[in-house]
Amino acid sequence: MQIIDVPETPAPVGNGLATDALSGLIATIGCDDFGTAGLTQLNRCLTAGWWSVYRLFNDAPPRLHATGSCGVPDGTLRSWEAYRASLYRFDETFDGAREHLEDHSLGLVHVHASDVPRRQRAAIYLRHGIRERLSVTMNSQEDGALLAVNLYRHESQLAFRDHDFDLVRHLSRPLLACVERHIALTARAAPRRNPLAALTRRELEVCQRLLKGWTHDGIAADLGLSATTVKTYRDRAFERLGIHHRNELFALVLSSTTEAAW
């Protein structure tokens, strides 16, 4: 795994193809197919089989903003489901980026499949033939989350080389600007989502009372259930939501109330 500096002073985009790719990417901002169309435009100057754009939080599950594939089978959404369900908890590949961003505005992280924790490597990289990842990272000023734009190369594609690193360093700032603009536009256009909408009636009733600070015994008495049954509904709800603790439930619901700002 390698952390690559991005110059604090914006550098000019490397070549005409990169300029054309950025122009094409800008045209996809706010579009429903931003994930696929945006990556297709980037492939005019830089080969990437997949990409994903998400934010990583300290106390809540990560949030996905875009995925897409170009020229290779698309396993991005299936991989994201596995990552968000639990694998993000064990992902140490962004630890170096977080440290780097304490002193820098941007960072570039190069990760080989062999650098990824075993379960994550098996479920995503080996399962889908992903060779490596190059991530442009920054800290969000609004909530402190780590925003990552991840470019993946498939095993059928050549490995990233020095000229690819140089190109992505040049593209980092305009690329992140495009992504942030897309996130802001789509968040304003989309209706606010209820993170508890996927729960069953009983799971929802239990979670609503947990959010009010009720004990398991109190919830059991109110709903006419045993405390053991209440815990069963709680565990099922947490599994659906990809969380493990009550404080994460608070964070998940709280983060959804500010989503429109993105």
DRENPA-3360 file (N, C-alpha, C; in nm, 2 decimals, always signed):
BEGIN
1 = MQIIDVPE = +0.08/-0.12/+0.00/+0.00/+0.00/+0.00/+0.09/+0.12/+0.00 ~ +0.05/+0.23/-0.07/+0.13/+0.34/-0.09/+0.05/+0.47/-0.08 ~ +0.09/+0.57/-0.01/+0.03/+0.70/+0.00/+0.11/+0.80/-0.09 ~ +0.04/+0.86/-0.18/+0.11/+0.95/-0.28/+0.06/+1.09/-0.26 ~ +0.15/+1.18/-0.25/+0.12/+1.32/-0.23/+0.05/+1.38/-0.35 ~ -0.04/+1.47/-0.32/-0.10/+1.55/-0.43/-0.06/+1.70/-0.40 ~ +0.00/+1.77/-0.50/+0.05/+1.90/-0.47/-0.06/+1.99/-0.42 ~ -0.03/+2.08/-0.32/-0.12/+2.17/-0.26/-0.16/+2.28/-0.36;
9 = TPAPVGNG = -0.07/+2.31/-0.45/-0.10/+2.41/-0.56/-0.16/+2.33/-0.68 ~ -0.28/+2.36/-0.72/-0.34/+2.28/-0.83/-0.24/+2.28/-0.95 ~ -0.22/+2.16/-1.01/-0.14/+2.14/-1.12/-0.22/+2.14/-1.25 ~ -0.17/+2.18/-1.36/-0.24/+2.17/-1.49/-0.27/+2.03/-1.52 ~ -0.38/+2.01/-1.59/-0.42/+1.87/-1.63/-0.32/+1.83/-1.74 ~ -0.28/+1.70/-1.73/-0.16/+1.66/-1.81/-0.17/+1.67/-1.96 ~ -0.28/+1.64/-2.03/-0.27/+1.64/-2.17/-0.41/+1.67/-2.23 ~ -0.42/+1.67/-2.36/-0.55/+1.70/-2.43/-0.66/+1.59/-2.40;
17 = LATDALSG = -0.62/+1.47/-2.39/-0.71/+1.36/-2.36/-0.77/+1.38/-2.22 ~ -0.69/+1.42/-2.13/-0.74/+1.44/-1.99/-0.83/+1.56/-1.99 ~ -0.80/+1.67/-2.06/-0.89/+1.78/-2.07/-1.03/+1.74/-2.13 ~ -1.02/+1.66/-2.23/-1.15/+1.61/-2.30/-1.23/+1.52/-2.20 ~ -1.15/+1.44/-2.12/-1.22/+1.35/-2.03/-1.29/+1.43/-1.92 ~ -1.22/+1.53/-1.87/-1.28/+1.62/-1.76/-1.40/+1.69/-1.82 ~ -1.39/+1.74/-1.94/-1.51/+1.81/-2.00/-1.63/+1.72/-2.01 ~ -1.60/+1.59/-2.05/-1.71/+1.49/-2.06/-1.76/+1.46/-1.93;
25 = LIATIGCD = -1.68/+1.45/-1.82/-1.72/+1.42/-1.69/-1.81/+1.53/-1.64 ~ -1.78/+1.65/-1.66/-1.85/+1.77/-1.62/-2.00/+1.76/-1.68 ~ -2.00/+1.72/-1.80/-2.14/+1.71/-1.87/-2.23/+1.61/-1.80 ~ -2.17/+1.51/-1.73/-2.25/+1.40/-1.67/-2.30/+1.44/-1.53 ~ -2.25/+1.55/-1.47/-2.28/+1.59/-1.33/-2.43/+1.61/-1.32 ~ -2.49/+1.54/-1.22/-2.63/+1.55/-1.19/-2.72/+1.46/-1.27 ~ -2.66/+1.38/-1.36/-2.73/+1.29/-1.44/-2.76/+1.16/-1.37 ~ -2.87/+1.09/-1.40/-2.90/+0.96/-1.33/-2.79/+0.86/-1.36;
33 = DFGTAGLT = -2.73/+0.86/-1.47/-2.63/+0.76/-1.51/-2.48/+0.82/-1.48 ~ -2.47/+0.91/-1.39/-2.34/+0.97/-1.36/-2.23/+0.86/-1.34 ~ -2.27/+0.75/-1.26/-2.17/+0.65/-1.23/-2.11/+0.59/-1.36 ~ -2.19/+0.54/-1.44/-2.14/+0.47/-1.56/-2.09/+0.57/-1.67 ~ -2.17/+0.68/-1.69/-2.13/+0.78/-1.79/-2.00/+0.85/-1.75 ~ -1.99/+0.88/-1.62/-1.87/+0.95/-1.57/-1.74/+0.87/-1.59 ~ -1.76/+0.74/-1.55/-1.64/+0.65/-1.57/-1.60/+0.63/-1.71 ~ -1.70/+0.62/-1.80/-1.67/+0.61/-1.94/-1.59/+0.73/-1.99;
41 = QLNRCLTA = -1.63/+0.85/-1.94/-1.55/+0.97/-1.98/-1.41/+0.96/-1.93 ~ -1.39/+0.92/-1.81/-1.26/+0.91/-1.75/-1.17/+0.81/-1.83 ~ -1.23/+0.71/-1.88/-1.16/+0.61/-1.96/-1.10/+0.67/-2.09 ~ -1.14/+0.79/-2.12/-1.08/+0.85/-2.24/-0.93/+0.88/-2.22 ~ -0.89/+0.89/-2.09/-0.75/+0.92/-2.06/-0.69/+0.83/-1.96 ~ -0.77/+0.75/-1.89/-0.72/+0.67/-1.78/-0.80/+0.54/-1.77 ~ -0.74/+0.42/-1.79/-0.81/+0.30/-1.78/-0.85/+0.26/-1.64 ~ -0.98/+0.24/-1.62/-1.04/+0.19/-1.49/-1.16/+0.11/-1.52;
49 = GWWSVYRL = -1.16/-0.02/-1.47/-1.27/-0.11/-1.50/-1.39/-0.07/-1.41 ~ -1.37/-0.03/-1.29/-1.47/+0.01/-1.20/-1.43/+0.15/-1.14 ~ -1.54/+0.21/-1.08/-1.51/+0.32/-0.99/-1.62/+0.32/-0.88 ~ -1.59/+0.38/-0.77/-1.70/+0.40/-0.67/-1.66/+0.53/-0.60 ~ -1.77/+0.60/-0.55/-1.76/+0.72/-0.48/-1.84/+0.70/-0.35 ~ -1.77/+0.71/-0.24/-1.84/+0.70/-0.11/-1.78/+0.78/+0.00 ~ -1.85/+0.80/+0.11/-1.80/+0.87/+0.23/-1.79/+0.77/+0.34 ~ -1.68/+0.78/+0.42/-1.66/+0.69/+0.53/-1.67/+0.78/+0.66;
57 = FNDAPPRL = -1.75/+0.73/+0.75/-1.77/+0.80/+0.88/-1.71/+0.73/+1.00 ~ -1.68/+0.80/+1.10/-1.63/+0.74/+1.22/-1.73/+0.66/+1.30 ~ -1.85/+0.70/+1.30/-1.95/+0.64/+1.39/-2.08/+0.60/+1.32 ~ -2.07/+0.58/+1.19/-2.19/+0.53/+1.11/-2.15/+0.46/+0.99 ~ -2.23/+0.38/+0.93/-2.20/+0.30/+0.81/-2.16/+0.40/+0.69 ~ -2.08/+0.36/+0.60/-2.04/+0.45/+0.49/-2.16/+0.47/+0.40 ~ -2.15/+0.58/+0.32/-2.26/+0.61/+0.23/-2.21/+0.62/+0.08 ~ -2.28/+0.55/+0.00/-2.24/+0.54/-0.14/-2.31/+0.65/-0.22;
65 = HATGSCGV = -2.23/+0.71/-0.32/-2.28/+0.82/-0.40/-2.28/+0.78/-0.55 ~ -2.19/+0.70/-0.59/-2.19/+0.66/-0.73/-2.10/+0.53/-0.75 ~ -2.14/+0.45/-0.84/-2.06/+0.34/-0.89/-2.08/+0.32/-1.04 ~ -1.98/+0.25/-1.10/-2.00/+0.23/-1.25/-1.89/+0.13/-1.29 ~ -1.90/+0.07/-1.41/-1.80/-0.01/-1.47/-1.79/+0.03/-1.61 ~ -1.67/-0.01/-1.67/-1.64/+0.02/-1.81/-1.55/-0.09/-1.86 ~ -1.61/-0.17/-1.95/-1.52/-0.27/-2.02/-1.50/-0.40/-1.94 ~ -1.55/-0.41/-1.82/-1.54/-0.54/-1.74/-1.68/-0.56/-1.67;
73 = PDGTLRSW = -1.70/-0.69/-1.63/-1.83/-0.71/-1.56/-1.85/-0.62/-1.44 ~ -1.97/-0.58/-1.42/-2.00/-0.48/-1.32/-2.05/-0.55/-1.19 ~ -1.96/-0.56/-1.09/-1.99/-0.62/-0.96/-1.99/-0.51/-0.86 ~ -2.00/-0.38/-0.89/-1.99/-0.28/-0.80/-2.09/-0.27/-0.69 ~ -2.22/-0.29/-0.73/-2.33/-0.28/-0.63/-2.32/-0.40/-0.54 ~ -2.30/-0.52/-0.59/-2.29/-0.64/-0.50/-2.17/-0.62/-0.41 ~ -2.06/-0.57/-0.46/-1.95/-0.55/-0.37/-1.98/-0.44/-0.26 ~ -2.05/-0.34/-0.30/-2.08/-0.24/-0.21/-2.17/-0.29/-0.09;
81 = EAYRASLY = -2.27/-0.38/-0.13/-2.36/-0.44/-0.03/-2.28/-0.52/+0.07 ~ -2.18/-0.59/+0.02/-2.09/-0.67/+0.12/-2.01/-0.58/+0.20 ~ -1.96/-0.47/+0.14/-1.87/-0.38/+0.21/-1.95/-0.30/+0.32 ~ -2.06/-0.25/+0.29/-2.14/-0.18/+0.38/-2.20/-0.26/+0.49 ~ -2.23/-0.39/+0.46/-2.29/-0.47/+0.56/-2.20/-0.50/+0.68 ~ -2.07/-0.51/+0.66/-1.98/-0.54/+0.77/-1.83/-0.51/+0.74 ~ -1.79/-0.53/+0.61/-1.65/-0.53/+0.58/-1.58/-0.39/+0.60 ~ -1.66/-0.29/+0.59/-1.59/-0.15/+0.62/-1.54/-0.14/+0.76;
89 = RFDETFDG = -1.59/-0.22/+0.85/-1.54/-0.21/+0.99/-1.40/-0.26/+1.00 ~ -1.36/-0.35/+0.91/-1.22/-0.41/+0.92/-1.13/-0.35/+0.81 ~ -1.17/-0.25/+0.74/-1.10/-0.20/+0.63/-0.99/-0.10/+0.68 ~ -0.87/-0.14/+0.68/-0.76/-0.06/+0.73/-0.69/+0.02/+0.62 ~ -0.74/+0.00/+0.49/-0.66/+0.06/+0.38/-0.67/+0.21/+0.37 ~ -0.77/+0.27/+0.45/-0.78/+0.41/+0.45/-0.71/+0.48/+0.57 ~ -0.66/+0.39/+0.66/-0.59/+0.45/+0.78/-0.48/+0.54/+0.75 ~ -0.40/+0.50/+0.65/-0.29/+0.59/+0.61/-0.34/+0.72/+0.55;
97 = AREHLEDH = -0.45/+0.71/+0.48/-0.50/+0.83/+0.42/-0.55/+0.93/+0.52 ~ -0.62/+0.88/+0.63/-0.66/+0.96/+0.74/-0.55/+1.04/+0.80 ~ -0.44/+0.96/+0.83/-0.32/+1.03/+0.89/-0.26/+1.13/+0.79 ~ -0.25/+1.10/+0.67/-0.20/+1.19/+0.57/-0.28/+1.32/+0.56 ~ -0.42/+1.31/+0.57/-0.50/+1.42/+0.56/-0.50/+1.51/+0.68 ~ -0.44/+1.47/+0.78/-0.42/+1.56/+0.90/-0.33/+1.68/+0.86 ~ -0.25/+1.66/+0.76/-0.15/+1.77/+0.72/-0.17/+1.81/+0.58 ~ -0.25/+1.74/+0.50/-0.27/+1.77/+0.36/-0.42/+1.78/+0.33;
105 = SLGLVHVH = -0.45/+1.86/+0.22/-0.59/+1.87/+0.18/-0.64/+1.75/+0.10 ~ -0.55/+1.68/+0.03/-0.59/+1.57/-0.05/-0.48/+1.46/-0.03 ~ -0.52/+1.34/-0.07/-0.43/+1.22/-0.06/-0.46/+1.13/-0.17 ~ -0.37/+1.05/-0.21/-0.38/+0.95/-0.32/-0.33/+0.82/-0.26 ~ -0.42/+0.71/-0.26/-0.38/+0.59/-0.19/-0.38/+0.48/-0.30 ~ -0.27/+0.41/-0.31/-0.26/+0.29/-0.41/-0.26/+0.16/-0.33 ~ -0.36/+0.08/-0.35/-0.38/-0.05/-0.28/-0.38/-0.17/-0.37 ~ -0.29/-0.27/-0.35/-0.30/-0.39/-0.42/-0.40/-0.48/-0.35;
113 = ASDVPRRQ = -0.46/-0.58/-0.42/-0.55/-0.67/-0.36/-0.48/-0.74/-0.24 ~ -0.36/-0.77/-0.25/-0.29/-0.84/-0.14/-0.28/-0.75/-0.01 ~ -0.30/-0.62/-0.02/-0.30/-0.53/+0.09/-0.43/-0.53/+0.17 ~ -0.54/-0.58/+0.11/-0.67/-0.57/+0.16/-0.70/-0.68/+0.26 ~ -0.77/-0.65/+0.37/-0.80/-0.75/+0.47/-0.86/-0.88/+0.41 ~ -0.84/-0.99/+0.46/-0.87/-1.12/+0.40/-1.01/-1.13/+0.36 ~ -1.11/-1.10/+0.44/-1.25/-1.12/+0.41/-1.29/-1.02/+0.30 ~ -1.24/-0.90/+0.31/-1.27/-0.80/+0.20/-1.21/-0.84/+0.07;
121 = RAAIYLRH = -1.09/-0.89/+0.07/-1.02/-0.94/-0.05/-1.10/-1.05/-0.11 ~ -1.14/-1.15/-0.03/-1.22/-1.26/-0.09/-1.35/-1.22/-0.15 ~ -1.43/-1.14/-0.08/-1.56/-1.10/-0.12/-1.57/-1.00/-0.23 ~ -1.46/-0.92/-0.25/-1.47/-0.82/-0.35/-1.36/-0.84/-0.46 ~ -1.23/-0.84/-0.41/-1.12/-0.84/-0.51/-1.11/-0.97/-0.58 ~ -1.10/-1.08/-0.51/-1.08/-1.21/-0.57/-1.21/-1.25/-0.64 ~ -1.32/-1.23/-0.58/-1.45/-1.27/-0.64/-1.47/-1.21/-0.78 ~ -1.43/-1.08/-0.79/-1.46/-1.01/-0.91/-1.34/-0.98/-1.00;
129 = GIRERLSV = -1.23/-1.04/-0.96/-1.11/-1.02/-1.04/-1.05/-0.88/-1.04 ~ -1.06/-0.82/-0.92/-1.00/-0.68/-0.91/-0.86/-0.69/-0.87 ~ -0.77/-0.63/-0.94/-0.63/-0.63/-0.92/-0.58/-0.53/-0.82 ~ -0.63/-0.41/-0.83/-0.58/-0.30/-0.74/-0.67/-0.18/-0.74 ~ -0.65/-0.09/-0.65/-0.73/+0.03/-0.64/-0.65/+0.15/-0.62 ~ -0.69/+0.26/-0.68/-0.63/+0.39/-0.66/-0.73/+0.49/-0.62 ~ -0.72/+0.54/-0.50/-0.82/+0.62/-0.43/-0.78/+0.77/-0.41 ~ -0.86/+0.86/-0.46/-0.84/+1.00/-0.43/-0.92/+1.04/-0.31;
137 = TMNSQEDG = -0.86/+1.09/-0.20/-0.93/+1.11/-0.08/-0.92/+1.25/-0.03 ~ -1.02/+1.30/+0.05/-1.02/+1.43/+0.11/-1.11/+1.42/+0.23 ~ -1.10/+1.51/+0.33/-1.19/+1.52/+0.44/-1.30/+1.62/+0.40 ~ -1.42/+1.58/+0.43/-1.53/+1.67/+0.40/-1.53/+1.78/+0.51 ~ -1.55/+1.90/+0.47/-1.55/+2.01/+0.57/-1.67/+2.02/+0.65 ~ -1.78/+1.97/+0.59/-1.91/+1.98/+0.66/-1.93/+1.88/+0.77 ~ -1.88/+1.75/+0.76/-1.91/+1.65/+0.86/-1.78/+1.57/+0.90 ~ -1.67/+1.61/+0.84/-1.55/+1.54/+0.87/-1.53/+1.40/+0.82;
145 = ALLAVNLY = -1.63/+1.35/+0.74/-1.62/+1.22/+0.67/-1.51/+1.22/+0.57 ~ -1.46/+1.10/+0.54/-1.35/+1.09/+0.44/-1.42/+1.06/+0.31 ~ -1.41/+1.14/+0.21/-1.46/+1.12/+0.08/-1.36/+1.05/-0.01 ~ -1.40/+0.94/-0.07/-1.30/+0.86/-0.15/-1.36/+0.84/-0.29 ~ -1.28/+0.87/-0.39/-1.31/+0.84/-0.53/-1.22/+0.73/-0.56 ~ -1.27/+0.61/-0.58/-1.19/+0.49/-0.60/-1.19/+0.44/-0.74 ~ -1.07/+0.42/-0.80/-1.06/+0.37/-0.94/-1.00/+0.23/-0.93 ~ -1.06/+0.13/-0.99/-1.02/-0.01/-0.98/-0.97/-0.06/-1.11;
153 = RHESQLAF = -0.87/-0.14/-1.11/-0.82/-0.21/-1.23/-0.85/-0.36/-1.22 ~ -0.91/-0.41/-1.32/-0.94/-0.55/-1.33/-0.81/-0.63/-1.37 ~ -0.81/-0.76/-1.33/-0.70/-0.85/-1.36/-0.67/-0.86/-1.51 ~ -0.77/-0.83/-1.60/-0.76/-0.83/-1.74/-0.69/-0.70/-1.79 ~ -0.67/-0.60/-1.71/-0.61/-0.48/-1.74/-0.47/-0.47/-1.69 ~ -0.39/-0.38/-1.75/-0.25/-0.36/-1.70/-0.25/-0.29/-1.56 ~ -0.15/-0.32/-1.49/-0.14/-0.26/-1.35/-0.12/-0.11/-1.37 ~ -0.15/-0.03/-1.27/-0.12/+0.11/-1.26/+0.03/+0.13/-1.27;
161 = RDHDFDLV = +0.07/+0.23/-1.35/+0.21/+0.26/-1.36/+0.23/+0.41/-1.32 ~ +0.36/+0.45/-1.33/+0.40/+0.58/-1.28/+0.32/+0.69/-1.35 ~ +0.30/+0.67/-1.49/+0.23/+0.78/-1.56/+0.09/+0.79/-1.52 ~ +0.03/+0.67/-1.48/-0.11/+0.68/-1.43/-0.12/+0.75/-1.30 ~ -0.02/+0.73/-1.21/-0.02/+0.80/-1.08/-0.01/+0.95/-1.11 ~ +0.08/+0.99/-1.20/+0.10/+1.13/-1.23/-0.03/+1.19/-1.29 ~ -0.10/+1.12/-1.37/-0.22/+1.17/-1.43/-0.33/+1.19/-1.33 ~ -0.34/+1.09/-1.24/-0.45/+1.11/-1.13/-0.41/+1.22/-1.04;
169 = RHLSRPLL = -0.28/+1.24/-1.01/-0.24/+1.35/-0.92/-0.29/+1.48/-0.99 ~ -0.27/+1.50/-1.12/-0.31/+1.62/-1.19/-0.47/+1.63/-1.19 ~ -0.53/+1.52/-1.20/-0.68/+1.52/-1.21/-0.75/+1.53/-1.08 ~ -0.68/+1.51/-0.97/-0.74/+1.49/-0.84/-0.84/+1.60/-0.80 ~ -0.79/+1.73/-0.81/-0.87/+1.84/-0.76/-0.99/+1.86/-0.85 ~ -0.98/+1.87/-0.98/-1.10/+1.88/-1.06/-1.19/+1.76/-1.05 ~ -1.14/+1.64/-1.04/-1.22/+1.52/-1.02/-1.30/+1.53/-0.89 ~ -1.24/+1.57/-0.78/-1.32/+1.58/-0.66/-1.42/+1.69/-0.67;
177 = ACVERHIA = -1.39/+1.80/-0.74/-1.48/+1.91/-0.75/-1.61/+1.86/-0.83 ~ -1.59/+1.78/-0.93/-1.70/+1.73/-1.01/-1.78/+1.63/-0.92 ~ -1.72/+1.55/-0.84/-1.79/+1.46/-0.76/-1.87/+1.53/-0.65 ~ -1.81/+1.63/-0.59/-1.88/+1.70/-0.48/-2.00/+1.78/-0.54 ~ -1.98/+1.83/-0.66/-2.09/+1.90/-0.72/-2.21/+1.80/-0.75 ~ -2.17/+1.69/-0.80/-2.28/+1.59/-0.83/-2.35/+1.55/-0.70 ~ -2.28/+1.52/-0.60/-2.34/+1.48/-0.47/-2.44/+1.59/-0.42 ~ -2.39/+1.72/-0.43/-2.48/+1.83/-0.39/-2.60/+1.84/-0.47;
185 = LTARAAPR = -2.59/+1.83/-0.60/-2.71/+1.84/-0.69/-2.81/+1.73/-0.67 ~ -2.76/+1.61/-0.66/-2.85/+1.49/-0.65/-2.91/+1.49/-0.52 ~ -2.84/+1.53/-0.41/-2.90/+1.53/-0.28/-3.02/+1.63/-0.27 ~ -3.00/+1.75/-0.34/-3.11/+1.84/-0.34/-3.23/+1.80/-0.42 ~ -3.20/+1.72/-0.52/-3.31/+1.68/-0.61/-3.39/+1.56/-0.56 ~ -3.32/+1.48/-0.48/-3.38/+1.35/-0.43/-3.46/+1.37/-0.31 ~ -3.57/+1.30/-0.29/-3.64/+1.31/-0.16/-3.56/+1.25/-0.05 ~ -3.58/+1.30/+0.07/-3.51/+1.25/+0.18/-3.55/+1.11/+0.21;
193 = RNPLAALT = -3.45/+1.02/+0.23/-3.48/+0.88/+0.25/-3.48/+0.85/+0.40 ~ -3.58/+0.76/+0.44/-3.59/+0.72/+0.57/-3.51/+0.59/+0.59 ~ -3.40/+0.59/+0.67/-3.32/+0.47/+0.68/-3.38/+0.35/+0.74 ~ -3.50/+0.37/+0.80/-3.57/+0.26/+0.87/-3.68/+0.21/+0.78 ~ -3.69/+0.26/+0.66/-3.80/+0.22/+0.57/-3.80/+0.07/+0.54 ~ -3.69/+0.01/+0.54/-3.68/-0.13/+0.50/-3.71/-0.23/+0.61 ~ -3.74/-0.18/+0.73/-3.76/-0.27/+0.85/-3.91/-0.32/+0.85 ~ -3.93/-0.43/+0.91/-4.07/-0.48/+0.93/-4.13/-0.40/+1.04;
201 = RRELEVCQ = -4.26/-0.42/+1.05/-4.34/-0.34/+1.15/-4.28/-0.36/+1.29 ~ -4.26/-0.48/+1.33/-4.21/-0.50/+1.47/-4.06/-0.45/+1.48 ~ -3.98/-0.47/+1.38/-3.84/-0.42/+1.39/-3.85/-0.26/+1.40 ~ -3.94/-0.20/+1.33/-3.95/-0.06/+1.33/-3.99/-0.01/+1.47 ~ -4.09/-0.08/+1.53/-4.14/-0.04/+1.66/-4.04/-0.05/+1.76 ~ -3.95/-0.16/+1.76/-3.85/-0.17/+1.85/-3.74/-0.06/+1.83 ~ -3.70/-0.03/+1.71/-3.60/+0.07/+1.68/-3.65/+0.21/+1.72 ~ -3.78/+0.24/+1.70/-3.83/+0.37/+1.74/-3.82/+0.39/+1.89;
209 = RLLKGWTH = -3.84/+0.28/+1.97/-3.84/+0.29/+2.11/-3.69/+0.30/+2.16 ~ -3.60/+0.23/+2.09/-3.46/+0.24/+2.12/-3.41/+0.38/+2.10 ~ -3.46/+0.45/+2.00/-3.42/+0.59/+1.97/-3.47/+0.68/+2.08 ~ -3.58/+0.64/+2.15/-3.63/+0.72/+2.26/-3.56/+0.69/+2.39 ~ -3.47/+0.60/+2.38/-3.39/+0.57/+2.50/-3.45/+0.46/+2.59 ~ -3.55/+0.39/+2.54/-3.62/+0.29/+2.62/-3.53/+0.17/+2.65 ~ -3.55/+0.10/+2.76/-3.47/-0.03/+2.79/-3.55/-0.14/+2.71 ~ -3.48/-0.25/+2.70/-3.54/-0.37/+2.64/-3.66/-0.42/+2.72;
217 = DGIAADLG = -3.65/-0.41/+2.85/-3.76/-0.45/+2.94/-3.88/-0.36/+2.92 ~ -3.85/-0.23/+2.91/-3.96/-0.13/+2.88/-4.03/-0.15/+2.75 ~ -3.95/-0.18/+2.65/-4.01/-0.20/+2.51/-4.09/-0.33/+2.52 ~ -4.04/-0.43/+2.59/-4.11/-0.56/+2.60/-4.25/-0.54/+2.66 ~ -4.25/-0.46/+2.77/-4.38/-0.44/+2.84/-4.47/-0.36/+2.75 ~ -4.42/-0.26/+2.68/-4.51/-0.17/+2.60/-4.57/-0.25/+2.48 ~ -4.49/-0.34/+2.42/-4.54/-0.41/+2.30/-4.60/-0.55/+2.33 ~ -4.59/-0.59/+2.46/-4.65/-0.72/+2.50/-4.57/-0.83/+2.45;
225 = LSATTVKT = -4.43/-0.82/+2.45/-4.34/-0.92/+2.41/-4.25/-0.95/+2.53 ~ -4.17/-1.06/+2.51/-4.07/-1.09/+2.61/-3.94/-1.01/+2.57 ~ -3.86/-0.99/+2.67/-3.73/-0.91/+2.64/-3.65/-0.99/+2.54 ~ -3.65/-1.12/+2.54/-3.57/-1.20/+2.45/-3.62/-1.17/+2.31 ~ -3.75/-1.17/+2.29/-3.81/-1.14/+2.16/-3.78/-1.00/+2.11 ~ -3.78/-0.90/+2.20/-3.74/-0.77/+2.16/-3.60/-0.77/+2.11 ~ -3.51/-0.84/+2.18/-3.37/-0.84/+2.14/-3.35/-0.91/+2.00 ~ -3.44/-1.01/+1.97/-3.44/-1.07/+1.84/-3.47/-0.98/+1.73;
233 = YRDRAFER = -3.58/-0.90/+1.75/-3.62/-0.80/+1.66/-3.51/-0.69/+1.64 ~ -3.45/-0.65/+1.75/-3.34/-0.56/+1.75/-3.23/-0.61/+1.66 ~ -3.19/-0.73/+1.68/-3.08/-0.79/+1.61/-3.11/-0.80/+1.46 ~ -3.23/-0.84/+1.43/-3.27/-0.85/+1.28/-3.27/-0.71/+1.22 ~ -3.32/-0.61/+1.29/-3.32/-0.47/+1.24/-3.18/-0.42/+1.22 ~ -3.09/-0.45/+1.31/-2.95/-0.40/+1.30/-2.88/-0.47/+1.18 ~ -2.92/-0.60/+1.16/-2.85/-0.67/+1.05/-2.90/-0.61/+0.92 ~ -3.03/-0.57/+0.91/-3.07/-0.51/+0.78/-3.01/-0.37/+0.76;
241 = LGIHHRNE = -2.98/-0.30/+0.87/-2.93/-0.17/+0.86/-2.78/-0.16/+0.85 ~ -2.71/-0.28/+0.87/-2.57/-0.29/+0.87/-2.50/-0.22/+0.98 ~ -2.56/-0.23/+1.10/-2.51/-0.17/+1.22/-2.50/-0.28/+1.33 ~ -2.44/-0.25/+1.44/-2.43/-0.34/+1.55/-2.46/-0.29/+1.69 ~ -2.47/-0.16/+1.70/-2.49/-0.10/+1.84/-2.59/+0.01/+1.83 ~ -2.65/+0.04/+1.94/-2.76/+0.15/+1.95/-2.71/+0.28/+1.91 ~ -2.58/+0.32/+1.95/-2.53/+0.45/+1.91/-2.52/+0.46/+1.76 ~ -2.50/+0.35/+1.69/-2.49/+0.36/+1.54/-2.63/+0.38/+1.48;
249 = LFALVLSS = -2.73/+0.33/+1.55/-2.87/+0.36/+1.51/-2.90/+0.51/+1.52 ~ -2.86/+0.57/+1.63/-2.87/+0.72/+1.64/-2.80/+0.79/+1.53 ~ -2.67/+0.75/+1.50/-2.59/+0.81/+1.40/-2.65/+0.80/+1.26 ~ -2.71/+0.68/+1.23/-2.77/+0.65/+1.10/-2.89/+0.74/+1.08 ~ -2.98/+0.75/+1.18/-3.09/+0.83/+1.16/-3.06/+0.98/+1.16 ~ -2.96/+1.02/+1.24/-2.92/+1.16/+1.24/-2.85/+1.20/+1.10 ~ -2.77/+1.11/+1.05/-2.70/+1.14/+0.92/-2.81/+1.16/+0.81 ~ -2.92/+1.08/+0.82/-3.02/+1.09/+0.71/-3.09/+1.22/+0.71;
257 = TTEAAW = -3.09/+1.29/+0.83/-3.16/+1.42/+0.83/-3.08/+1.53/+0.77 ~ -2.95/+1.51/+0.75/-2.87/+1.61/+0.69/-2.83/+1.57/+0.55 ~ -2.88/+1.46/+0.50/-2.84/+1.41/+0.37/-2.88/+1.51/+0.26 ~ -2.99/+1.58/+0.28/-3.03/+1.68/+0.17/-2.93/+1.79/+0.15 ~ -2.85/+1.81/+0.25/-2.74/+1.91/+0.24/-2.63/+1.87/+0.14 ~ -2.63/+1.74/+0.11/-2.53/+1.69/+0.02/-2.58/+1.67/-0.12;
% end
